[in-house]
Amino acid sequence: MEEKERSFWADFTEVWWKNRWVYIATVIDLYTRQIVGVAVSLRKGTPLTIQALYGALLHYQRPHIFHSDNGKEYDAKAFIAVLEDLGILISRSHPGCPWENGYQESFYGKFKLDLGDPNRFKILGELVAEIYRIVWVYNHTRIHSALRMPPRVFAEKHTETLKRAA
């Protein structure tokens, strides 16, 4: 995949903590498999997904394509306006086809295993810190099966290759 074809894939999940849902939105760079954007909230909605997107754009190059499911959070006028204003093409999974966003589904499966029981955390800040720690470990130390190395290591090698080619 070339830089100009870079795409971000997004979704969100929830965990049950202290009798309420905690929502986690993530954005994956499809090429490097890094989680490049994360947002956590007690409220589900478009602001959560926009926050995860802006988190990704703060540190990573703007993608050519943004892929998500058909959830109302990603189909909202405000979210679409952000993508259109940035000149990012919109891609969506077909309704009822979660495997079309399999990169996110796979990550969330591993994420929830690593998180374990969220109720072991006494305060929300501890849970949020653990969420970000899991993402850091996924990016920096966990060996990704397709890459055969952690996503961050792959991204750094790719950057070095591009610099040498220039």
Rosetta constraint file for C-alpha pairs under 8 A:
AtomPair CA 1 CA 5 HARMONIC 6.30 0.50
AtomPair CA 1 CA 6 HARMONIC 7.10 0.50
AtomPair CA 1 CA 31 HARMONIC 6.77 0.50
AtomPair CA 2 CA 6 HARMONIC 6.70 0.50
AtomPair CA 4 CA 63 HARMONIC 7.64 0.50
AtomPair CA 4 CA 64 HARMONIC 6.30 0.50
AtomPair CA 5 CA 63 HARMONIC 7.30 0.50
AtomPair CA 5 CA 64 HARMONIC 5.57 0.50
AtomPair CA 5 CA 65 HARMONIC 7.27 0.50
AtomPair CA 6 CA 29 HARMONIC 7.44 0.50
AtomPair CA 6 CA 30 HARMONIC 7.15 0.50
AtomPair CA 6 CA 31 HARMONIC 6.65 0.50
AtomPair CA 6 CA 63 HARMONIC 4.95 0.50
AtomPair CA 6 CA 64 HARMONIC 5.43 0.50
AtomPair CA 6 CA 65 HARMONIC 6.66 0.50
AtomPair CA 7 CA 29 HARMONIC 6.10 0.50
AtomPair CA 7 CA 30 HARMONIC 5.73 0.50
AtomPair CA 7 CA 31 HARMONIC 7.34 0.50
AtomPair CA 7 CA 63 HARMONIC 4.93 0.50
AtomPair CA 7 CA 64 HARMONIC 5.68 0.50
AtomPair CA 7 CA 65 HARMONIC 4.53 0.50
AtomPair CA 7 CA 66 HARMONIC 5.63 0.50
AtomPair CA 7 CA 67 HARMONIC 7.24 0.50
AtomPair CA 8 CA 27 HARMONIC 6.17 0.50
AtomPair CA 8 CA 28 HARMONIC 5.41 0.50
AtomPair CA 8 CA 29 HARMONIC 4.68 0.50
AtomPair CA 8 CA 30 HARMONIC 5.82 0.50
AtomPair CA 8 CA 63 HARMONIC 6.19 0.50
AtomPair CA 8 CA 65 HARMONIC 6.37 0.50
AtomPair CA 8 CA 66 HARMONIC 4.86 0.50
AtomPair CA 8 CA 67 HARMONIC 6.13 0.50
AtomPair CA 9 CA 27 HARMONIC 5.58 0.50
AtomPair CA 9 CA 28 HARMONIC 5.11 0.50
AtomPair CA 9 CA 29 HARMONIC 6.52 0.50
AtomPair CA 9 CA 30 HARMONIC 6.51 0.50
AtomPair CA 9 CA 66 HARMONIC 5.90 0.50
AtomPair CA 9 CA 67 HARMONIC 4.61 0.50
AtomPair CA 9 CA 68 HARMONIC 5.79 0.50
AtomPair CA 9 CA 101 HARMONIC 7.33 0.50
AtomPair CA 9 CA 103 HARMONIC 7.62 0.50
AtomPair CA 9 CA 104 HARMONIC 7.09 0.50
AtomPair CA 10 CA 25 HARMONIC 7.38 0.50
AtomPair CA 10 CA 26 HARMONIC 5.74 0.50
AtomPair CA 10 CA 27 HARMONIC 4.42 0.50
AtomPair CA 10 CA 28 HARMONIC 6.26 0.50
AtomPair CA 10 CA 66 HARMONIC 7.56 0.50
AtomPair CA 10 CA 67 HARMONIC 6.21 0.50
AtomPair CA 10 CA 68 HARMONIC 5.02 0.50
AtomPair CA 10 CA 69 HARMONIC 7.78 0.50
AtomPair CA 10 CA 104 HARMONIC 6.69 0.50
AtomPair CA 11 CA 25 HARMONIC 5.84 0.50
AtomPair CA 11 CA 26 HARMONIC 5.91 0.50
AtomPair CA 11 CA 27 HARMONIC 6.89 0.50
AtomPair CA 11 CA 49 HARMONIC 7.98 0.50
AtomPair CA 11 CA 68 HARMONIC 6.06 0.50
AtomPair CA 11 CA 69 HARMONIC 6.95 0.50
AtomPair CA 11 CA 104 HARMONIC 6.35 0.50
AtomPair CA 12 CA 23 HARMONIC 6.91 0.50
AtomPair CA 12 CA 24 HARMONIC 5.37 0.50
AtomPair CA 12 CA 25 HARMONIC 3.97 0.50
AtomPair CA 12 CA 26 HARMONIC 6.05 0.50
AtomPair CA 12 CA 49 HARMONIC 7.73 0.50
AtomPair CA 13 CA 23 HARMONIC 5.84 0.50
AtomPair CA 13 CA 24 HARMONIC 5.37 0.50
AtomPair CA 13 CA 25 HARMONIC 6.48 0.50
AtomPair CA 13 CA 108 HARMONIC 7.35 0.50
AtomPair CA 14 CA 21 HARMONIC 6.12 0.50
AtomPair CA 14 CA 22 HARMONIC 5.44 0.50
AtomPair CA 14 CA 23 HARMONIC 4.36 0.50
AtomPair CA 14 CA 24 HARMONIC 5.91 0.50
AtomPair CA 15 CA 21 HARMONIC 5.67 0.50
AtomPair CA 15 CA 22 HARMONIC 5.35 0.50
AtomPair CA 15 CA 23 HARMONIC 6.63 0.50
AtomPair CA 15 CA 118 HARMONIC 7.10 0.50
AtomPair CA 16 CA 20 HARMONIC 5.70 0.50
AtomPair CA 16 CA 21 HARMONIC 4.72 0.50
AtomPair CA 16 CA 22 HARMONIC 6.34 0.50
AtomPair CA 16 CA 118 HARMONIC 6.97 0.50
AtomPair CA 16 CA 119 HARMONIC 7.79 0.50
AtomPair CA 17 CA 21 HARMONIC 6.06 0.50
AtomPair CA 17 CA 22 HARMONIC 6.68 0.50
AtomPair CA 17 CA 118 HARMONIC 5.67 0.50
AtomPair CA 17 CA 119 HARMONIC 5.30 0.50
AtomPair CA 18 CA 119 HARMONIC 6.20 0.50
AtomPair CA 20 CA 42 HARMONIC 7.92 0.50
AtomPair CA 21 CA 42 HARMONIC 6.39 0.50
AtomPair CA 22 CA 40 HARMONIC 7.09 0.50
AtomPair CA 22 CA 41 HARMONIC 5.93 0.50
AtomPair CA 22 CA 42 HARMONIC 4.83 0.50
AtomPair CA 22 CA 43 HARMONIC 7.29 0.50
AtomPair CA 23 CA 40 HARMONIC 5.64 0.50
AtomPair CA 23 CA 41 HARMONIC 5.26 0.50
AtomPair CA 23 CA 42 HARMONIC 5.97 0.50
AtomPair CA 23 CA 43 HARMONIC 6.66 0.50
AtomPair CA 23 CA 44 HARMONIC 6.09 0.50
AtomPair CA 24 CA 38 HARMONIC 7.08 0.50
AtomPair CA 24 CA 39 HARMONIC 5.73 0.50
AtomPair CA 24 CA 40 HARMONIC 4.59 0.50
AtomPair CA 24 CA 41 HARMONIC 6.68 0.50
AtomPair CA 24 CA 48 HARMONIC 7.97 0.50
AtomPair CA 25 CA 37 HARMONIC 7.86 0.50
AtomPair CA 25 CA 38 HARMONIC 5.64 0.50
AtomPair CA 25 CA 39 HARMONIC 5.17 0.50
AtomPair CA 25 CA 40 HARMONIC 6.50 0.50
AtomPair CA 25 CA 48 HARMONIC 6.60 0.50
AtomPair CA 25 CA 49 HARMONIC 5.93 0.50
AtomPair CA 25 CA 52 HARMONIC 6.02 0.50
AtomPair CA 26 CA 35 HARMONIC 6.64 0.50
AtomPair CA 26 CA 36 HARMONIC 7.52 0.50
AtomPair CA 26 CA 37 HARMONIC 5.35 0.50
AtomPair CA 26 CA 38 HARMONIC 4.54 0.50
AtomPair CA 26 CA 39 HARMONIC 6.60 0.50
AtomPair CA 26 CA 49 HARMONIC 7.88 0.50
AtomPair CA 26 CA 52 HARMONIC 5.95 0.50
AtomPair CA 27 CA 35 HARMONIC 5.69 0.50
AtomPair CA 27 CA 36 HARMONIC 5.64 0.50
AtomPair CA 27 CA 37 HARMONIC 4.73 0.50
AtomPair CA 27 CA 38 HARMONIC 6.56 0.50
AtomPair CA 27 CA 52 HARMONIC 6.49 0.50
AtomPair CA 27 CA 53 HARMONIC 6.62 0.50
AtomPair CA 27 CA 56 HARMONIC 6.87 0.50
AtomPair CA 28 CA 33 HARMONIC 5.91 0.50
AtomPair CA 28 CA 34 HARMONIC 5.54 0.50
AtomPair CA 28 CA 35 HARMONIC 4.43 0.50
AtomPair CA 28 CA 36 HARMONIC 5.64 0.50
AtomPair CA 28 CA 37 HARMONIC 7.08 0.50
AtomPair CA 28 CA 103 HARMONIC 7.85 0.50
AtomPair CA 28 CA 104 HARMONIC 7.28 0.50
AtomPair CA 29 CA 33 HARMONIC 5.21 0.50
AtomPair CA 29 CA 34 HARMONIC 5.45 0.50
AtomPair CA 29 CA 35 HARMONIC 6.48 0.50
AtomPair CA 29 CA 36 HARMONIC 6.37 0.50
AtomPair CA 30 CA 34 HARMONIC 7.52 0.50
AtomPair CA 30 CA 103 HARMONIC 7.88 0.50
AtomPair CA 32 CA 151 HARMONIC 5.53 0.50
AtomPair CA 32 CA 152 HARMONIC 7.32 0.50
AtomPair CA 32 CA 154 HARMONIC 6.32 0.50
AtomPair CA 32 CA 155 HARMONIC 5.46 0.50
AtomPair CA 33 CA 151 HARMONIC 5.50 0.50
AtomPair CA 34 CA 138 HARMONIC 7.93 0.50
AtomPair CA 34 CA 139 HARMONIC 5.51 0.50
AtomPair CA 34 CA 151 HARMONIC 5.15 0.50
AtomPair CA 34 CA 152 HARMONIC 6.41 0.50
AtomPair CA 34 CA 155 HARMONIC 7.99 0.50
AtomPair CA 35 CA 135 HARMONIC 6.79 0.50
AtomPair CA 35 CA 138 HARMONIC 7.96 0.50
AtomPair CA 35 CA 139 HARMONIC 6.57 0.50
AtomPair CA 36 CA 55 HARMONIC 7.28 0.50
AtomPair CA 36 CA 56 HARMONIC 4.80 0.50
AtomPair CA 36 CA 59 HARMONIC 7.80 0.50
AtomPair CA 36 CA 60 HARMONIC 7.21 0.50
AtomPair CA 37 CA 52 HARMONIC 4.75 0.50
AtomPair CA 37 CA 53 HARMONIC 5.96 0.50
AtomPair CA 37 CA 54 HARMONIC 7.37 0.50
AtomPair CA 37 CA 55 HARMONIC 4.83 0.50
AtomPair CA 37 CA 56 HARMONIC 4.11 0.50
AtomPair CA 37 CA 57 HARMONIC 7.85 0.50
AtomPair CA 38 CA 51 HARMONIC 7.69 0.50
AtomPair CA 38 CA 52 HARMONIC 4.74 0.50
AtomPair CA 38 CA 53 HARMONIC 7.90 0.50
AtomPair CA 38 CA 55 HARMONIC 6.58 0.50
AtomPair CA 38 CA 56 HARMONIC 7.61 0.50
AtomPair CA 38 CA 132 HARMONIC 7.87 0.50
AtomPair CA 39 CA 48 HARMONIC 6.14 0.50
AtomPair CA 39 CA 49 HARMONIC 7.32 0.50
AtomPair CA 39 CA 51 HARMONIC 5.99 0.50
AtomPair CA 39 CA 52 HARMONIC 4.83 0.50
AtomPair CA 39 CA 55 HARMONIC 7.76 0.50
AtomPair CA 40 CA 48 HARMONIC 7.08 0.50
AtomPair CA 40 CA 128 HARMONIC 7.07 0.50
AtomPair CA 41 CA 48 HARMONIC 6.72 0.50
AtomPair CA 43 CA 48 HARMONIC 7.61 0.50
AtomPair CA 44 CA 48 HARMONIC 6.59 0.50
AtomPair CA 45 CA 49 HARMONIC 6.93 0.50
AtomPair CA 45 CA 73 HARMONIC 5.36 0.50
AtomPair CA 46 CA 50 HARMONIC 6.09 0.50
AtomPair CA 46 CA 72 HARMONIC 7.84 0.50
AtomPair CA 46 CA 73 HARMONIC 4.43 0.50
AtomPair CA 46 CA 74 HARMONIC 6.78 0.50
AtomPair CA 46 CA 76 HARMONIC 6.82 0.50
AtomPair CA 46 CA 78 HARMONIC 7.48 0.50
AtomPair CA 46 CA 79 HARMONIC 6.63 0.50
AtomPair CA 47 CA 51 HARMONIC 6.02 0.50
AtomPair CA 48 CA 52 HARMONIC 6.43 0.50
AtomPair CA 49 CA 53 HARMONIC 6.29 0.50
AtomPair CA 49 CA 73 HARMONIC 6.72 0.50
AtomPair CA 49 CA 74 HARMONIC 7.14 0.50
AtomPair CA 49 CA 79 HARMONIC 7.80 0.50
AtomPair CA 50 CA 54 HARMONIC 6.09 0.50
AtomPair CA 50 CA 79 HARMONIC 6.37 0.50
AtomPair CA 51 CA 55 HARMONIC 6.04 0.50
AtomPair CA 52 CA 56 HARMONIC 6.37 0.50
AtomPair CA 53 CA 57 HARMONIC 6.27 0.50
AtomPair CA 54 CA 58 HARMONIC 5.96 0.50
AtomPair CA 55 CA 59 HARMONIC 7.12 0.50
AtomPair CA 56 CA 60 HARMONIC 5.82 0.50
AtomPair CA 57 CA 61 HARMONIC 6.44 0.50
AtomPair CA 57 CA 62 HARMONIC 6.02 0.50
AtomPair CA 62 CA 88 HARMONIC 7.83 0.50
AtomPair CA 63 CA 88 HARMONIC 6.62 0.50
AtomPair CA 64 CA 87 HARMONIC 7.83 0.50
AtomPair CA 64 CA 88 HARMONIC 5.35 0.50
AtomPair CA 64 CA 89 HARMONIC 6.16 0.50
AtomPair CA 65 CA 88 HARMONIC 5.52 0.50
AtomPair CA 65 CA 89 HARMONIC 4.64 0.50
AtomPair CA 65 CA 90 HARMONIC 5.90 0.50
AtomPair CA 65 CA 91 HARMONIC 6.72 0.50
AtomPair CA 66 CA 83 HARMONIC 7.89 0.50
AtomPair CA 66 CA 88 HARMONIC 6.55 0.50
AtomPair CA 66 CA 89 HARMONIC 6.16 0.50
AtomPair CA 66 CA 90 HARMONIC 5.21 0.50
AtomPair CA 66 CA 91 HARMONIC 5.91 0.50
AtomPair CA 67 CA 90 HARMONIC 6.18 0.50
AtomPair CA 67 CA 91 HARMONIC 4.48 0.50
AtomPair CA 67 CA 92 HARMONIC 5.45 0.50
AtomPair CA 67 CA 93 HARMONIC 7.49 0.50
AtomPair CA 67 CA 101 HARMONIC 7.87 0.50
AtomPair CA 68 CA 74 HARMONIC 6.91 0.50
AtomPair CA 68 CA 91 HARMONIC 6.59 0.50
AtomPair CA 68 CA 92 HARMONIC 5.15 0.50
AtomPair CA 68 CA 93 HARMONIC 6.34 0.50
AtomPair CA 68 CA 101 HARMONIC 6.79 0.50
AtomPair CA 69 CA 74 HARMONIC 7.35 0.50
AtomPair CA 69 CA 92 HARMONIC 5.32 0.50
AtomPair CA 69 CA 93 HARMONIC 4.85 0.50
AtomPair CA 69 CA 94 HARMONIC 7.38 0.50
AtomPair CA 69 CA 95 HARMONIC 7.56 0.50
AtomPair CA 69 CA 98 HARMONIC 7.47 0.50
AtomPair CA 69 CA 101 HARMONIC 6.83 0.50
AtomPair CA 70 CA 74 HARMONIC 6.58 0.50
AtomPair CA 70 CA 75 HARMONIC 6.38 0.50
AtomPair CA 70 CA 92 HARMONIC 6.19 0.50
AtomPair CA 70 CA 93 HARMONIC 6.49 0.50
AtomPair CA 70 CA 94 HARMONIC 7.38 0.50
AtomPair CA 70 CA 95 HARMONIC 6.46 0.50
AtomPair CA 71 CA 75 HARMONIC 6.25 0.50
AtomPair CA 72 CA 76 HARMONIC 5.73 0.50
AtomPair CA 73 CA 79 HARMONIC 7.38 0.50
AtomPair CA 74 CA 79 HARMONIC 5.97 0.50
AtomPair CA 74 CA 80 HARMONIC 7.20 0.50
AtomPair CA 75 CA 79 HARMONIC 6.79 0.50
AtomPair CA 75 CA 80 HARMONIC 6.55 0.50
AtomPair CA 76 CA 80 HARMONIC 6.26 0.50
AtomPair CA 77 CA 81 HARMONIC 5.94 0.50
AtomPair CA 78 CA 82 HARMONIC 6.43 0.50
AtomPair CA 79 CA 83 HARMONIC 6.58 0.50
AtomPair CA 80 CA 84 HARMONIC 6.08 0.50
AtomPair CA 81 CA 85 HARMONIC 5.89 0.50
AtomPair CA 82 CA 86 HARMONIC 6.30 0.50
AtomPair CA 83 CA 87 HARMONIC 6.20 0.50
AtomPair CA 83 CA 88 HARMONIC 5.12 0.50
AtomPair CA 83 CA 89 HARMONIC 7.17 0.50
AtomPair CA 83 CA 90 HARMONIC 7.39 0.50
AtomPair CA 84 CA 88 HARMONIC 5.85 0.50
AtomPair CA 84 CA 89 HARMONIC 7.29 0.50
AtomPair CA 93 CA 97 HARMONIC 6.52 0.50
AtomPair CA 93 CA 98 HARMONIC 7.25 0.50
AtomPair CA 93 CA 100 HARMONIC 5.44 0.50
AtomPair CA 93 CA 101 HARMONIC 6.56 0.50
AtomPair CA 94 CA 100 HARMONIC 7.36 0.50
AtomPair CA 97 CA 101 HARMONIC 7.96 0.50
AtomPair CA 98 CA 102 HARMONIC 6.59 0.50
AtomPair CA 98 CA 105 HARMONIC 7.49 0.50
AtomPair CA 99 CA 105 HARMONIC 7.45 0.50
AtomPair CA 101 CA 105 HARMONIC 6.45 0.50
AtomPair CA 102 CA 106 HARMONIC 5.82 0.50
AtomPair CA 103 CA 107 HARMONIC 6.25 0.50
AtomPair CA 104 CA 108 HARMONIC 6.14 0.50
AtomPair CA 105 CA 109 HARMONIC 6.26 0.50
AtomPair CA 106 CA 110 HARMONIC 6.56 0.50
AtomPair CA 107 CA 111 HARMONIC 5.93 0.50
AtomPair CA 108 CA 112 HARMONIC 5.98 0.50
AtomPair CA 109 CA 113 HARMONIC 6.46 0.50
AtomPair CA 110 CA 114 HARMONIC 6.17 0.50
AtomPair CA 111 CA 115 HARMONIC 6.05 0.50
AtomPair CA 111 CA 134 HARMONIC 6.99 0.50
AtomPair CA 111 CA 135 HARMONIC 7.94 0.50
AtomPair CA 112 CA 116 HARMONIC 6.12 0.50
AtomPair CA 114 CA 134 HARMONIC 7.07 0.50
AtomPair CA 115 CA 130 HARMONIC 7.42 0.50
AtomPair CA 115 CA 131 HARMONIC 7.30 0.50
AtomPair CA 115 CA 134 HARMONIC 7.37 0.50
AtomPair CA 118 CA 127 HARMONIC 6.72 0.50
AtomPair CA 121 CA 126 HARMONIC 5.86 0.50
AtomPair CA 121 CA 127 HARMONIC 5.74 0.50
AtomPair CA 122 CA 126 HARMONIC 7.11 0.50
AtomPair CA 123 CA 127 HARMONIC 6.88 0.50
AtomPair CA 124 CA 128 HARMONIC 6.18 0.50
AtomPair CA 125 CA 129 HARMONIC 6.05 0.50
AtomPair CA 126 CA 130 HARMONIC 6.24 0.50
AtomPair CA 127 CA 131 HARMONIC 6.26 0.50
AtomPair CA 128 CA 132 HARMONIC 6.40 0.50
AtomPair CA 129 CA 133 HARMONIC 6.12 0.50
AtomPair CA 130 CA 134 HARMONIC 6.09 0.50
AtomPair CA 131 CA 135 HARMONIC 6.45 0.50
AtomPair CA 132 CA 136 HARMONIC 6.18 0.50
AtomPair CA 133 CA 137 HARMONIC 6.17 0.50
AtomPair CA 134 CA 138 HARMONIC 6.08 0.50
AtomPair CA 135 CA 139 HARMONIC 6.19 0.50
AtomPair CA 136 CA 140 HARMONIC 5.93 0.50
AtomPair CA 136 CA 141 HARMONIC 7.96 0.50
AtomPair CA 137 CA 141 HARMONIC 5.18 0.50
AtomPair CA 137 CA 142 HARMONIC 6.08 0.50
AtomPair CA 138 CA 142 HARMONIC 4.93 0.50
AtomPair CA 138 CA 143 HARMONIC 7.91 0.50
AtomPair CA 138 CA 150 HARMONIC 7.22 0.50
AtomPair CA 138 CA 151 HARMONIC 7.66 0.50
AtomPair CA 139 CA 150 HARMONIC 5.93 0.50
AtomPair CA 139 CA 151 HARMONIC 5.16 0.50
AtomPair CA 139 CA 152 HARMONIC 5.30 0.50
AtomPair CA 140 CA 150 HARMONIC 5.54 0.50
AtomPair CA 140 CA 151 HARMONIC 6.60 0.50
AtomPair CA 140 CA 152 HARMONIC 5.29 0.50
AtomPair CA 140 CA 153 HARMONIC 6.93 0.50
AtomPair CA 141 CA 150 HARMONIC 5.43 0.50
AtomPair CA 142 CA 149 HARMONIC 7.42 0.50
AtomPair CA 142 CA 150 HARMONIC 5.25 0.50
AtomPair CA 142 CA 151 HARMONIC 7.98 0.50
AtomPair CA 143 CA 147 HARMONIC 7.56 0.50
AtomPair CA 143 CA 148 HARMONIC 5.85 0.50
AtomPair CA 143 CA 149 HARMONIC 4.55 0.50
AtomPair CA 143 CA 150 HARMONIC 4.50 0.50
AtomPair CA 143 CA 151 HARMONIC 7.57 0.50
AtomPair CA 144 CA 148 HARMONIC 5.48 0.50
AtomPair CA 144 CA 149 HARMONIC 5.54 0.50
AtomPair CA 144 CA 150 HARMONIC 5.47 0.50
AtomPair CA 144 CA 151 HARMONIC 6.57 0.50
AtomPair CA 145 CA 149 HARMONIC 7.52 0.50
AtomPair CA 147 CA 151 HARMONIC 7.17 0.50
AtomPair CA 147 CA 154 HARMONIC 7.08 0.50
AtomPair CA 149 CA 153 HARMONIC 6.54 0.50
AtomPair CA 149 CA 154 HARMONIC 6.50 0.50
AtomPair CA 150 CA 154 HARMONIC 6.40 0.50
AtomPair CA 151 CA 155 HARMONIC 6.16 0.50
AtomPair CA 152 CA 156 HARMONIC 6.19 0.50
AtomPair CA 153 CA 157 HARMONIC 6.22 0.50
AtomPair CA 154 CA 158 HARMONIC 6.14 0.50
AtomPair CA 155 CA 159 HARMONIC 6.19 0.50
AtomPair CA 156 CA 160 HARMONIC 6.26 0.50
AtomPair CA 157 CA 161 HARMONIC 6.21 0.50
AtomPair CA 158 CA 162 HARMONIC 6.29 0.50
AtomPair CA 159 CA 163 HARMONIC 6.26 0.50
AtomPair CA 160 CA 164 HARMONIC 6.27 0.50
AtomPair CA 161 CA 165 HARMONIC 6.23 0.50
AtomPair CA 162 CA 166 HARMONIC 6.28 0.50
